[in-house]
């Protein structure tokens, strides 16, 4: 039944007409075919057959051009960004010449990846920058330095600690190539200030300095606990940053490696506090400063002429003009140029801006002190483990902390009379923690890496102790003067209890300092004597390197000069330090790299009391045994000149100038016997009387010849040399000849060869007369037929001068 009803309904529907509705349109037939279609466009910009490609465009192995890689550096995918960096290096290695025209585009794209959140991208970028930046010329890189530093300092304050650490690694790359640009403006609002804030922020030691005065206020930094490896990265980078930022601020504070360079003279900055005025120390230093310069800082003067002609067009002014030299910052501001008319001498000096800068350094030292002490206490027990196998990370952390402390406090205590008591206490505290590990030594490990660590740690400890000893001496004198002033005024001072407490505190500090001085005295004497047992245990070889010797000099000088710190019972130790220093200066090989430094140091000791502004405790003549050792040192210098020959002209000039100044300033070392031995030992330097071969030319003949009058160019060594070492040697001889009596030279004839009869009348002793005769004849034969012949006749027939 139901089936029939359904069939009837379906049959009726086939003949039923559909009703149309308004606006609906006509319904399509059931058998209608749909002929509509849809199409999608496909964009292939790099594969279009319409575009004609340049076959000469440099491509990578993946057919990426430079512009393609720049686009991929901004890709959302970290893998694509990483591959783009690798492709950029591949492209530049094959086509380096394209970098110069595309450097700006490349820097703008690369800097945005410094703070990339993907660690693989940052790691690849560090490798790329460490390869790229050292290869870019400095003059091409400096215009982009501001952009590089801006993004790097921004990454230093990133929320993720990993990005901060990688930003520090980028700074290390920049410090190797453009250090002065990175550290510029450290005490203002420049790049260096932002970089320093980033360092302190990572170490949770961030501070803000409200100008040059006022208290320090802590900034809000994220509390992040750094791993030992990450902390090492920060401390090593901060050590390098501070070294570049603070070392150029003072002429005396140049690094030990630079001063120990065979082409550079020594700067005895540690003697500055022994002079009464600030101007006296540079004046004293000029006595032994070589007139030549391998890097363009020598004095200016003209070639000597016996007869001067004024018809020439020589407009050179023989005088140094300090304001014509480049400033320390490399440029002068408009305000600097305006101040020239008001106070030109202040602009030319390096002390004009030292006030705010020194204050800033003191603030950094106070800020870093807690972090330095905390890090040292955390890692020192492991680094100095008795087992002898400490972790390298712990060792490097202790070394980085020591270097930072050395750089900061060496700058703070450059002007010891202005050192604040708080900095003295901070250094005392740090040295108190370092003392138990001095001298650092290893009983088990013979690893060269550990031996170098022990050596540098011991040297830094010695110099920091020397700075504290110098400052303690000045502080004691200052307190004594204040006490005398109060007594003279009759004014009431502090309460008796507080005064006694302060006095007991100072006495305790002095006692500790005496013990530290005794320990470093023993250490230094072992090193200078080259004892094998000490070399094996303390980390310094028997042959001290120039940098190590130079680092020990402030400590040696402090022990020799400082009678306030050393007790009366320790005066014997003071004498031993001076004795060992002089013995080392004599015994060290003439061609050793340390020899020139020993000559410069000992010659300064011999000349100190000849300066009217010298106020130190050390003086010649107070101990006959010491005087004899100084004389032995002076008399061995001609032998050193002989052995050097022409192999080290800077050392030769240093020795000749030391002898000349000792003679000119009438040192206490000069006696009739000493002069007699000196002239007899100088004769073979010019001419040798060999028993078999007869007369031979001495090492003087091997020195670079003096150019004829009117010629230009170097006369010996280094670029810009304008002094003849040969004529300096002749000055020494002529000064020796006039030492006993200046009237002895008045009867010598002019314009002819000088004979022994003309210059030998002032000596009553036959031995001295024979020595003079041998010396004059030796020089006569050495200069005969050379450009120096006329100069020698002129010098020996008049009172000589440098």
C-alpha positions in Angstrom: 0.0 0.0 0.0 2.7 2.6 0.8 4.6 1.8 -2.3 1.6 2.7 -4.6 1.1 6.0 -2.8 4.7 7.0 -3.3 4.7 6.2 -6.9 1.5 8.2 -7.5 3.1 11.2 -5.7 6.3 11.1 -7.8 4.4 10.7 -11.0 2.3 13.8 -10.2 5.5 15.8 -9.4 6.9 15.3 -12.9 4.0 17.3 -14.4 3.8 20.0 -11.8 5.0 23.4 -12.8 7.5 25.1 -10.5 6.4 28.4 -9.1 8.9 31.3 -9.7 9.8 33.7 -6.9 10.6 37.3 -7.3 14.4 38.0 -7.4 15.5 34.4 -7.3 16.2 33.9 -10.9 15.5 30.9 -13.1 16.5 27.5 -11.7 19.0 25.6 -13.9 17.9 22.5 -15.5 18.8 19.2 -14.0 20.8 18.2 -17.1 22.6 21.5 -17.5 26.5 21.5 -17.6 28.5 24.0 -15.5 31.2 25.6 -17.7 32.6 28.2 -15.2 36.2 27.9 -14.0 38.6 29.4 -11.3 42.4 30.2 -11.8 45.1 31.1 -9.2 48.3 33.2 -10.0 51.7 31.7 -9.2 54.5 34.3 -8.5 58.1 33.1 -9.4 60.3 36.2 -9.2 63.6 34.3 -9.4 62.5 31.8 -12.0 60.7 34.0 -14.5 61.8 33.3 -18.0 61.0 36.9 -18.8 63.8 38.4 -16.7 67.2 38.4 -18.2 69.9 37.5 -15.5 73.4 39.0 -15.4 75.8 36.1 -15.7 78.6 38.2 -14.0 76.6 38.6 -10.7 78.4 36.7 -7.9 76.4 33.8 -6.6 76.7 31.2 -3.8 76.5 27.5 -4.4 72.7 27.8 -3.8 72.6 30.5 -6.5 71.9 33.3 -4.0 73.2 36.8 -4.8 74.1 39.5 -2.3 70.7 41.0 -2.5 69.1 37.6 -2.0 71.1 37.0 1.1 70.2 40.5 2.5 66.5 39.5 2.1 67.0 36.1 3.7 68.7 37.8 6.8 65.3 39.2 7.6 63.5 35.9 7.0 61.0 34.7 9.7 62.7 31.3 9.8 65.8 31.0 12.0 67.2 28.3 9.7 67.0 30.7 6.7 68.7 33.5 8.7 71.5 31.1 9.8 72.0 29.9 6.2 72.0 33.5 4.9 74.9 34.3 7.3 76.9 31.3 6.1 76.1 32.1 2.5 77.2 35.7 3.0 80.6 34.5 4.3 80.9 32.1 1.3 80.1 34.9 -1.1 82.6 37.4 0.5 85.4 34.8 0.6 85.1 34.4 -3.1 84.4 38.0 -4.0 85.9 40.2 -1.3 86.1 43.2 -3.6 82.3 43.6 -3.5 82.3 44.4 0.2 83.5 48.0 0.0 80.5 49.1 -2.1 78.0 47.1 -0.1 79.4 47.5 3.5 76.7 49.9 4.6 73.9 47.6 3.5 75.6 44.6 5.1 76.2 46.3 8.5 72.6 47.5 8.6 71.3 44.0 8.0 73.7 42.2 10.3 73.4 44.4 13.4 69.7 43.4 13.8 70.8 39.8 14.4 73.0 40.7 17.4 69.9 40.4 19.6 68.3 37.5 17.7 66.4 35.2 20.0 67.7 32.0 18.3 70.9 30.8 19.8 72.2 29.1 16.6 71.7 32.4 14.6 73.7 34.3 17.3 76.5 31.7 17.3 76.8 31.8 13.6 76.8 35.6 13.6 79.6 35.6 16.2 81.7 33.4 13.9 80.9 35.6 10.9 81.8 38.9 12.8 85.0 37.5 14.2 86.0 36.7 10.6 84.7 39.8 8.9 85.5 42.8 11.2 89.3 42.2 11.6 89.5 42.2 7.8 87.8 45.5 7.3 90.2 48.5 7.4 89.7 50.7 10.5 89.0 53.8 8.5 86.1 52.0 6.8 84.7 50.5 9.9 84.7 53.6 12.2 81.8 55.3 10.3 79.7 52.3 11.2 80.9 51.9 14.8 78.0 53.9 16.2 75.4 51.6 14.7 77.3 48.5 15.8 77.7 49.7 19.4 74.1 50.9 19.5 72.7 47.5 18.8 75.3 45.8 20.9 74.5 47.9 24.0 70.8 47.3 23.4 71.5 43.5 23.4 73.5 44.0 26.7 70.2 44.9 28.4 68.1 42.2 26.8 65.6 40.3 29.0 67.3 37.0 28.2 70.8 36.5 29.9 72.0 34.4 27.0 71.6 37.3 24.6 73.5 39.6 27.1 76.4 37.2 27.2 76.6 37.0 23.4 76.5 40.8 23.2 79.6 40.8 25.4 81.3 38.5 22.9 80.4 41.0 20.1 82.1 43.7 22.2 85.2 41.6 22.5 85.4 41.5 18.7 85.0 45.3 18.5 87.6 45.9 21.2 90.1 44.1 19.1 89.6 46.3 16.1 88.3 49.7 17.3 89.0 49.8 21.0 89.3 53.6 21.3 85.9 54.1 19.6 84.2 51.6 22.0 85.6 53.2 25.1 85.2 56.8 24.0 83.1 58.9 26.4 83.3 56.5 29.3 83.1 59.4 31.8 80.4 61.3 29.7 77.4 60.1 27.9 79.3 58.5 25.0 79.6 54.9 23.8 81.9 53.9 26.7 79.4 55.0 29.3 76.6 52.8 27.8 78.9 49.8 27.4 80.1 50.1 31.0 76.5 50.3 32.3 75.8 47.1 30.4 78.8 45.4 32.1 77.7 46.5 35.5 74.1 45.5 34.8 75.0 42.0 33.9 77.1 41.7 37.1 74.2 43.2 39.2 76.5 46.1 40.1 74.7 48.8 38.1 75.1 52.4 39.3 74.2 55.8 38.1 76.6 58.7 38.7 74.9 62.0 39.3 77.6 64.2 37.6 80.9 64.5 39.3 79.5 64.8 42.8 76.8 63.1 44.9 76.1 59.6 46.1 75.8 56.6 43.9 72.4 55.2 43.4 71.7 51.6 42.3 69.8 51.0 39.1 67.2 48.3 38.8 68.7 45.3 37.1 67.4 41.8 36.6 68.6 39.4 39.3 70.4 36.7 37.2 72.8 34.2 38.6 75.6 33.7 36.0 77.3 30.4 35.5 81.1 30.3 36.0 81.7 30.2 32.2 79.4 33.2 31.6 80.9 35.1 34.5 84.3 34.5 33.0 83.2 36.0 29.7 82.0 39.1 31.4 85.1 39.6 33.6 87.5 39.0 30.8 85.7 41.4 28.5 85.5 44.0 31.3 89.2 43.7 32.0 90.0 44.4 28.3 87.5 47.3 28.2 89.0 49.0 31.4 92.5 48.5 30.1 91.8 50.3 26.9 89.7 52.9 28.6 92.0 53.8 31.5 95.5 53.1 30.2 95.6 56.1 27.7 94.4 58.6 30.3 97.9 58.9 31.8 101.3 58.9 30.0 102.8 57.0 32.9 100.2 54.3 33.0 101.1 52.5 29.8 101.1 48.7 29.8 104.0 46.6 30.8 104.1 44.9 27.4 104.4 48.2 25.6 107.1 49.5 27.9 109.1 46.3 27.6 109.0 46.6 23.8 112.6 46.8 22.6 111.7 49.8 20.4 110.2 51.9 23.2 111.8 53.6 26.2 110.7 53.0 29.8 108.4 55.3 31.7 109.2 55.3 35.4 105.8 56.5 36.6 106.4 55.1 40.1 109.1 57.7 40.8 106.6 60.6 40.5 105.7 60.7 44.2 109.4 61.2 45.1 109.5 64.7 43.6 108.2 67.9 45.2 106.4 69.3 42.2 104.5 67.8 39.3 106.7 69.6 36.8 109.9 68.1 38.3 109.2 64.5 37.4 108.8 65.0 33.6 111.9 67.2 33.7 113.8 64.4 35.3 112.5 61.9 32.9 113.7 64.0 30.0 117.3 63.3 31.1 117.3 59.7 30.0 114.6 59.9 27.3 116.2 58.9 24.0 116.2 61.7 21.5 115.1 59.3 18.7 111.6 57.8 18.5 110.4 54.8 16.6 106.9 56.1 16.6 107.4 59.8 16.0 107.6 61.3 19.5 111.3 62.3 19.6 112.7 65.7 20.1 113.3 68.0 17.1 116.7 69.4 16.3 119.1 70.1 13.4 122.3 68.6 12.2 125.3 70.1 13.9 127.5 72.3 11.7 130.8 73.9 12.7 130.0 76.9 10.5 126.4 77.9 10.1 125.3 79.5 6.9 122.2 81.8 7.0 121.6 82.2 3.3 119.6 79.0 3.0 115.8 78.9 3.0 115.5 76.8 6.1 112.4 77.8 7.9 112.3 75.0 10.4 111.9 76.1 14.0 113.8 73.8 16.3 111.2 73.7 19.1 108.4 71.4 20.1 104.9 72.9 19.8 102.6 70.8 22.1 99.4 72.4 20.8 100.3 71.4 17.2 100.2 67.8 18.2 97.0 65.7 18.0 95.0 65.8 21.2 94.5 62.7 23.4 90.9 62.3 22.0 92.0 62.7 18.4 90.0 66.0 17.9 89.4 69.4 19.5 86.0 70.8 20.1 85.1 74.4 19.4 85.3 75.1 23.2 88.8 73.7 23.3 89.9 76.0 20.5 88.3 78.9 22.3 90.2 78.2 25.5 93.6 78.3 23.7 93.7 82.1 23.8 92.8 82.1 27.5 95.1 79.2 28.8 97.1 77.5 26.1 99.4 75.6 28.4 96.5 73.9 30.2 95.0 72.7 26.9 98.3 71.1 25.9 98.7 69.2 29.2 97.1 65.9 30.0 96.1 67.0 33.5 93.5 69.5 32.4 90.7 66.9 32.3 92.1 64.5 34.9 89.8 65.7 37.7 86.4 64.4 36.5 88.1 61.4 34.9 89.9 60.4 38.1 86.7 60.9 40.1 84.9 58.6 37.7 87.5 55.9 38.0 87.3 56.0 41.8 83.5 55.5 41.5 84.1 52.5 39.3 86.5 51.0 41.8 84.1 51.5 44.6 81.3 50.0 42.6 83.3 46.9 41.4 84.9 46.2 44.8 82.1 44.0 46.2 81.9 42.0 43.0 85.7 41.5 42.9 85.9 40.4 46.5 82.9 38.1 46.2 84.2 36.4 43.0 87.6 36.0 44.5 86.3 34.4 47.6 84.1 32.0 45.6 86.7 30.7 43.2 90.1 31.2 44.9 89.9 28.0 47.0 89.5 25.9 43.9 92.0 27.9 41.8 94.7 27.4 44.4 93.8 23.9 45.2 96.7 21.9 46.7 96.0 19.1 44.3 97.4 21.2 41.6 94.7 20.4 39.0 92.1 23.3 39.3 89.5 23.9 36.8 90.6 26.3 34.0 87.4 28.4 34.5 88.3 29.0 38.2 91.9 29.9 37.3 90.8 32.3 34.6 88.3 34.0 36.8 90.8 34.7 39.5 93.2 36.0 36.9 90.5 38.3 35.4 89.6 39.6 38.9 93.3 40.4 39.6 93.7 42.2 36.3 90.6 44.4 36.9 91.8 45.3 40.4 95.3 46.1 39.0 93.9 48.3 36.3 91.5 50.2 38.6 93.7 50.8 41.6 96.8 51.6 39.6 94.8 54.4 38.0 93.3 55.5 41.3 96.7 55.7 43.1 98.5 57.4 40.3 98.2 60.6 42.3 98.9 59.1 45.8 98.5 62.4 47.6 94.8 62.5 46.4 93.9 58.9 47.2 90.9 58.7 49.5 90.9 56.7 52.7 88.0 54.5 51.5 90.1 53.3 48.5 93.0 52.6 50.7 90.8 50.5 52.9 89.3 48.7 49.9 92.7 47.8 48.6 93.8 46.6 52.0 90.7 44.4 52.2 91.4 42.9 48.8 95.1 42.3 49.5 94.1 40.7 52.8 92.1 38.0 50.9 95.0 37.6 48.3 97.8 37.3 50.8 97.2 33.7 52.0 97.7 32.5 48.4 101.0 34.5 47.8 103.4 33.4 46.5 101.2 31.2 44.3 102.8 27.9 43.7 101.9 24.4 42.5 103.3 21.3 44.1 101.9 18.7 41.7 100.9 20.2 38.3 103.5 21.3 35.7 101.0 22.6 33.3 102.4 25.7 31.5 98.9 27.3 31.7 98.9 27.1 35.5 102.5 28.3 35.7 101.6 31.4 33.7 98.7 32.0 36.0 100.8 31.8 39.1 103.4 34.1 37.6 100.9 36.8 36.7 99.1 36.5 40.0 102.3 37.0 41.9 103.4 40.0 39.9 100.0 41.7 40.3 100.1 41.1 44.0 103.5 42.7 44.3 102.5 45.8 42.4 99.3 46.3 44.3 101.2 46.0 47.6 103.7 48.5 46.3 100.9 50.9 45.5 99.5 50.5 49.0 103.0 51.0 50.6 103.5 54.3 48.6 100.0 55.5 49.6 100.5 54.5 53.2 103.7 56.6 53.4 102.0 59.6 52.0 99.0 59.1 54.3 101.2 58.9 57.3 103.0 62.1 56.4 99.6 63.8 55.8 98.3 62.7 59.2 101.4 63.9 60.9 101.1 67.3 59.3 97.4 67.6 60.4 98.4 66.6 64.0 101.1 69.2 64.1 98.7 71.8 62.8 96.2 71.1 65.4 98.8 71.2 68.1 100.0 74.6 66.9 96.5 76.0 66.8 95.7 74.5 70.2 92.4 73.5 68.8 90.6 70.5 70.3 90.6 67.5 68.0 88.4 64.4 68.1 87.7 62.7 71.3 90.5 60.7 73.0 88.7 57.4 72.5 88.0 57.9 68.8 91.6 59.1 68.2 93.1 56.1 70.0 90.8 53.8 68.1 91.9 55.3 64.8 95.5 55.1 65.8 95.3 51.5 66.8 93.6 50.7 63.5 96.4 52.4 61.6 99.0 50.6 63.6 97.4 47.2 62.9 97.3 48.1 59.1 100.9 49.1 59.2 101.8 45.8 60.9 100.0 43.8 58.3 101.7 45.9 55.5 105.2 45.2 57.0 104.5 41.5 56.9 103.3 41.7 53.3 106.4 43.8 52.4 108.7 41.2 54.0 107.0 38.4 51.9 107.3 40.3 48.6 111.0 41.2 49.4 111.9 37.5 49.8 109.9 36.8 46.6 111.7 39.5 44.5 115.1 38.5 45.7 114.5 34.9 44.8 113.4 36.0 41.3 116.3 38.3 40.7 118.8 35.8 41.9 117.2 33.2 39.6 117.2 30.4 42.1 116.1 27.2 40.5 114.0 26.0 43.5 112.0 29.2 43.6 111.5 29.1 39.8 110.1 25.6 40.1 107.7 26.4 42.9 106.5 30.0 42.3 105.9 30.1 38.6 108.5 32.5 37.3 111.5 31.2 35.4 115.0 32.1 36.4 115.3 34.4 33.4 112.8 37.1 34.1 110.9 38.4 31.1 111.0 42.2 30.4 107.3 42.5 31.2 107.8 40.7 34.6 110.8 42.8 35.5 109.0 46.0 34.6 106.0 45.0 36.8 108.4 44.4 39.7 110.1 47.8 39.4 107.4 49.7 41.4 107.7 47.2 44.2 111.5 47.3 44.2 111.6 51.0 44.3 109.1 51.1 47.1 111.1 48.7 49.2 114.3 50.7 48.5 112.8 54.1 49.2 110.1 53.5 51.8 111.6 53.8 55.3 108.2 54.4 56.9 106.6 51.1 56.2 109.7 49.0 57.0 110.6 48.8 60.7 114.1 49.3 62.0 114.7 45.6 62.1 113.8 45.3 58.4 116.5 47.7 57.1 118.7 44.8 56.5 116.1 43.4 54.1 116.0 46.8 52.4 119.7 46.7 51.8 119.5 43.2 50.4 116.8 44.2 47.9 119.1 47.0 46.6 122.1 44.7 46.6 120.3 41.9 44.6 118.9 44.5 42.2 122.3 45.8 41.4 123.8 42.3 41.1 121.1 41.3 38.7 121.6 44.5 36.6 125.3 43.5 36.2 124.9 39.8 35.7 122.1 39.8 33.2 123.3 39.2 29.6 124.1 42.2 27.5 121.9 41.0 24.7 119.0 40.0 26.9 115.7 41.8 26.5 115.8 42.8 30.1 119.2 44.5 30.0 118.0 47.9 28.7 115.4 48.1 31.4 118.0 47.4 34.1 120.2 50.2 32.7 117.2 52.6 32.7 116.2 51.8 36.2 119.6 51.8 37.9 120.7 55.0 36.1 117.6 56.7 37.5 118.6 55.6 41.0 122.0 57.0 40.4 120.7 60.4 39.2 117.8 60.9 41.6 119.7 62.9 44.3 121.2 65.1 41.6 117.8 66.7 41.0 117.0 69.7 43.2 113.3 68.7 43.5 113.9 65.2 44.7 112.5 64.5 48.1 112.8 60.7 48.5 114.6 58.8 51.2 117.0 57.0 49.0 120.3 58.8 48.4 123.8 57.8 47.3 126.6 58.3 49.8 124.7 57.0 52.8 126.3 53.5 52.5 129.8 52.9 51.2 129.0 49.3 50.3 126.0 50.4 48.1 128.2 53.1 46.5 130.8 50.4 45.5 128.1 48.3 43.9 126.8 51.3 41.9 130.4 52.0 40.8 130.8 48.4 39.7 127.6 48.7 37.7 128.8 51.9 36.1 132.1 50.4 35.1 130.6 47.4 33.5 128.6 49.5 31.0 131.5 49.9 28.5 131.6 46.1 28.3 127.9 46.0 27.5 128.4 48.6 24.8 131.2 46.4 23.3 129.0 43.3 23.4 126.0 45.0 21.9 127.8 46.5 18.9 125.1 47.6 16.5 122.6 44.9 17.3 120.4 47.0 19.6 120.8 50.7 18.9 118.1 51.8 21.4 120.0 49.9 24.2 123.3 51.5 23.0 121.8 55.0 23.1 120.3 54.3 26.5 123.6 53.3 28.0 125.5 56.2 26.4 123.0 58.7 27.6 123.1 57.2 31.1 126.9 57.6 31.3 126.7 61.1 29.9 124.1 62.3 32.4 126.0 60.8 35.3 129.1 62.6 34.1 127.4 65.9 33.4 125.5 66.0 36.8 128.7 65.2 38.8 127.3 62.1 40.5 128.7 61.0 43.8 129.9 57.9 42.0 132.6 59.8 40.1 136.0 59.8 41.7 139.5 59.9 40.2 139.8 56.2 40.3 136.4 55.6 38.8 137.1 58.1 36.0 140.4 56.5 35.3 138.9 53.0 34.9 136.0 54.4 32.9 138.3 56.0 30.3 140.5 53.0 30.0 137.4 50.8 29.4 135.9 53.1 26.8 139.0 53.1 24.6 138.5 49.6 23.1 135.0 50.6 22.1 136.7 52.8 19.4 140.0 51.1 18.6 141.5 47.8 19.7 145.2 47.1 20.0 145.3 43.4 19.3 148.5 41.5 20.3 148.7 39.6 17.0 146.5 41.4 14.5 147.5 45.0 15.4 145.0 47.9 15.5 141.4 47.0 14.8 138.3 49.0 14.5 136.0 48.7 17.6 132.2 48.4 17.7 132.0 52.2 17.2 132.7 51.7 13.6 129.7 49.4 13.2 127.3 52.1 14.3 125.2 53.8 11.5 127.2 56.6 9.9 126.2 60.1 10.5 124.7 61.6 7.3 126.5 64.6 5.8 125.3 68.1 6.5 122.2 68.9 4.4 121.0 65.3 4.0 117.7 64.1 5.4 116.3 60.8 6.4 116.9 58.3 9.2 120.5 57.9 10.5 120.1 54.7 12.4 117.0 52.8 13.5 113.2 53.3 13.4 111.3 55.9 11.4 112.1 59.5 11.9 115.4 59.0 13.7 117.2 62.3 14.0 120.1 61.6 16.3 123.5 60.1 15.6 124.5 57.5 18.2 128.1 57.9 17.0 128.1 61.5 18.1 126.5 60.6 21.4 129.4 58.3 22.0 131.8 61.2 21.2 129.9 63.4 23.6 130.5 60.8 26.3 134.2 60.7 25.7 134.7 64.5 25.6 132.7 64.8 28.8 135.0 62.2 30.5 138.0 64.2 29.4 136.8 67.5 30.9 135.6 65.9 34.2 138.6 66.7 36.4 139.0 70.3 35.4 137.3 72.3 32.7 140.4 74.4 32.4 142.3 71.4 31.1 140.6 71.8 27.7 141.2 75.5 27.3 144.7 75.1 25.9 143.7 72.6 23.2 144.2 73.8 19.7 141.4 74.3 17.3 141.0 72.9 13.8 143.7 70.4 14.1 143.9 66.8 15.3 143.8 66.7 19.1 146.8 65.2 20.7 147.3 63.7 24.1 149.6 66.5 25.1 146.8 69.1 24.6 144.4 67.4 27.0 146.5 65.5 29.5 147.9 68.3 31.7 145.1 68.2 34.4 146.1 64.7 35.7 149.0 64.3 38.0 148.9 60.6 38.0 150.9 58.9 35.2 148.3 56.1 35.0 145.5 58.6 34.5 147.5 60.4 31.9 148.2 57.2 30.0 144.5 56.3 30.1 143.6 59.7 28.6 146.2 59.4 26.0 145.0 55.9 25.0 141.4 57.1 24.9 142.1 60.2 22.8 144.2 58.2 20.3 141.6 55.5 20.0 138.9 58.0 19.2 141.2 59.9 16.8 141.8 56.7 14.8 138.1 55.8 14.9 136.8 59.1 13.4 139.6 59.8 11.0 138.2 60.3 7.5 134.6 60.2 8.6 131.9 62.8 8.8 132.4 62.8 12.6 136.0 64.1 12.5 135.1 67.8 12.6 132.5 67.2 15.3 135.0 65.4 17.5 137.6 68.2 17.1 135.0 70.7 18.0 133.6 68.8 21.0 137.0 68.0 22.5 138.3 71.5 22.1 135.3 73.1 23.9 133.2 72.4 26.9 131.0 69.6 25.8 127.2 69.3 25.9 124.5 66.7 25.0 
